[in-house]
Amino acid sequence: MDIDAFIAVHGRSWDRLESLVRDRRRLSGEETDELVDLYQRVATHLSIVRSAGGDALLVGRLSWLVAQGRSAVTGAHAPAWREVIRFFTVGFPLVAYRVWRWWAATAFAFLAVATVFGAWVAGDPEVQAAIATPEQITQLVEHEFADYYSTHPAASFASQVWLNNLWISAQVVASAILMGLPIPWILLQNAANVGLSGGLMVARGKGDVFFGLITPHGLLELTAIFLAAAAGLRVGWTVVDPGPRRRGEALAEQGRAVMSVVLGLVVVLGVAGLIEALVTPSGLPTWARVGIGVLAEAVFLGYVFLFGRRAVRAGESADIERAPDLAPSTG
């Protein structure tokens, strides 16, 4: 093959492809079509030159052009930091926002059960006697409940709390595999435990201590667990009602949404753990500790509804992006 003649015939196409690749962020529709066409042609040219055992410099240039063209046509991978930013500004809040009704219903049911159970324990001495002896209740109310938050060093306690909360959330999320059926039972157990402790504290006149210690971290912590439960229950409901899509497609999408929730809650529960380790047992007045908890909850809810609603209005998707219609490759 006459390399010089080949370059003379096709050199302008290569120069044009290089120019389009360089300016790919500002291309018009026609220029984009031209870029795709040139990329395919240059890929063919590269295959021809290689087959003919052509000049190494020419092969190198065409290989570079094809690689750049492929990146422009199929889309280069975004830098990792951009993917992280998009996850926290679009992916996670969008998934959380879309299940907010399930989330709210889960929270209402949990708090209702905890309140009823707590009122039952606080108002019935016989129930209290069945739970523990008077001495054991006194030990819990006067010492153990408050000491729990200050016995261990803050750093190790924060890690312990974080891992424990992640474990509860993981149980809830894993239950999605079973159509979310175990989730109500898991929540019932935790609601009963909260109601039991609160009922005993209130019965002994320590309601202010109970709410003063549990509120700072509990608001954000429970909200995270409610969100995990909502995502898991939504998967179970998708089995019953997949909507207009095929059941397999709908379940796959909801499964990926659950994983987005899990990744987001790693951070949320980390913040809750820090509050529980550093703020709850601190010497700050009760109003300040509760205020920090309320502020953290308000910031999280505001974040979800602000970014989530914005993503919905923009038509964003938290799912894996679809592969491009055209994904050419060289021979």
C-alpha positions, 0 to 999 in steps of 0.5 A, spaced: 500 500 500 502 506 498 502 510 505 503 517 502 497 516 497 493 513 503 495 520 507 493 524 501 486 521 500 484 521 507 489 526 511 483 531 511 478 527 514 483 525 520 484 532 521 477 534 521 476 528 526 481 531 531 478 538 530 471 535 532 474 531 538 477 537 541 471 541 540 466 536 542 463 540 548 460 545 543 458 541 537 451 542 533 447 536 532 450 536 525 457 536 527 456 530 532 453 526 526 459 528 522 464 526 528 460 519 529 461 518 521 468 520 521 470 516 527 467 510 524 471 511 517 478 512 521 477 506 525 476 503 518 482 506 516 486 504 522 484 497 521 487 497 513 493 500 515 495 495 520 493 489 516 498 492 510 503 493 516 503 500 515 508 506 518 508 505 525 507 513 526 501 513 522 498 507 526 500 511 532 496 517 530 490 513 528 490 509 534 490 515 538 484 518 534 480 512 534 481 512 542 479 519 542 473 518 537 470 513 541 471 517 548 467 522 544 462 518 541 460 513 547 462 518 553 468 518 557 467 515 564 466 521 569 472 522 574 470 519 581 469 525 584 464 527 579 460 521 580 460 522 588 458 529 587 452 526 583 450 521 588 449 525 593 446 531 589 442 526 585 442 519 586 441 518 594 436 524 595 432 522 589 431 515 591 429 517 598 424 523 596 421 518 591 419 513 597 417 519 602 410 516 603 413 509 605 418 513 609 412 517 613 408 511 613 413 507 616 415 512 621 408 513 623 407 506 625 413 505 629 412 511 633 405 509 634 407 502 637 412 505 641 408 510 644 402 505 645 407 500 648 410 506 653 404 508 655 402 501 657 408 500 661 408 506 664 401 506 667 401 499 669 405 497 675 403 489 674 407 490 667 413 493 670 413 487 675 413 482 669 419 486 666 424 486 672 424 487 679 423 494 682 431 494 684 433 492 677 428 498 674 431 502 679 438 501 677 436 502 669 433 508 671 438 511 675 444 509 672 444 504 666 440 508 661 444 514 662 451 511 663 450 507 657 452 514 653 458 515 657 461 509 659 466 508 653 471 513 650 467 517 645 471 514 638 470 507 640 463 508 642 461 512 635 464 506 631 460 501 636 453 505 635 455 506 627 456 499 626 450 497 630 445 502 626 448 499 620 447 492 622 439 494 623 439 497 617 442 492 613 437 487 616 432 491 614 434 492 607 436 484 606 429 483 608 427 486 601 429 479 598 423 476 602 419 481 599 420 486 605 415 481 609 420 481 615 421 488 616 414 490 620 417 484 625 424 488 625 421 495 626 416 492 631 421 489 636 425 496 636 419 500 637 417 495 643 424 496 646 424 504 645 417 504 648 419 499 654 425 503 656 421 510 655 415 507 659 420 505 665 423 512 665 416 515 665 414 511 670 419 513 675 419 520 673 425 520 669 421 522 662 425 528 661 432 524 662 429 519 657 427 524 652 433 529 653 438 523 652 435 519 646 432 525 642 439 528 640 441 522 636 435 518 635 431 523 630 436 522 625 438 515 627 431 513 627 429 517 620 435 513 617 432 506 619 425 508 617 428 510 610 431 503 609 425 500 611 421 504 606 426 502 601 425 495 603 418 495 603 417 498 596 421 492 593 416 488 596 410 492 593 414 492 586 413 484 586 405 485 587 404 491 583 410 492 578 406 498 574 407 498 566 414 495 566 415 487 566 416 485 573 423 483 572 425 490 570 421 493 576 425 489 581 432 490 578 431 498 578 428 497 585 434 493 588 439 498 585 435 504 588 435 500 595 443 499 594 443 507 593 439 508 600 444 503 603 450 507 601 447 514 603 445 511 610 453 509 611 454 517 611 447 519 615 448 513 620 455 516 621 453 523 623 448 520 628 453 516 631 458 522 632 452 526 635 450 520 640 458 519 642 459 526 642 453 530 644 448 526 647 453 525 653 456 532 653 455 537 659 451 541 654 444 543 657 438 539 655 435 544 650 442 545 647 443 537 646 436 537 643 437 543 639 443 540 635 439 533 634 433 537 631 437 541 627 441 535 624 434 532 622 432 538 619 438 539 615 437 532 613 430 532 611 431 539 607 437 536 603 432 530 601 426 534 599 430 540 596 435 535 592 430 530 591 424 534 588 429 538 584 432 532 581 424 529 579 423 536 576 429 535 572 427 528 570 433 525 573 434 518 574 437 515 580 438 508 576 444 506 572 445 510 566 443 506 559 448 504 554 448 509 548 445 507 542 451 507 538 457 503 541 462 502 535 468 499 535 474 497 531 476 491 528 
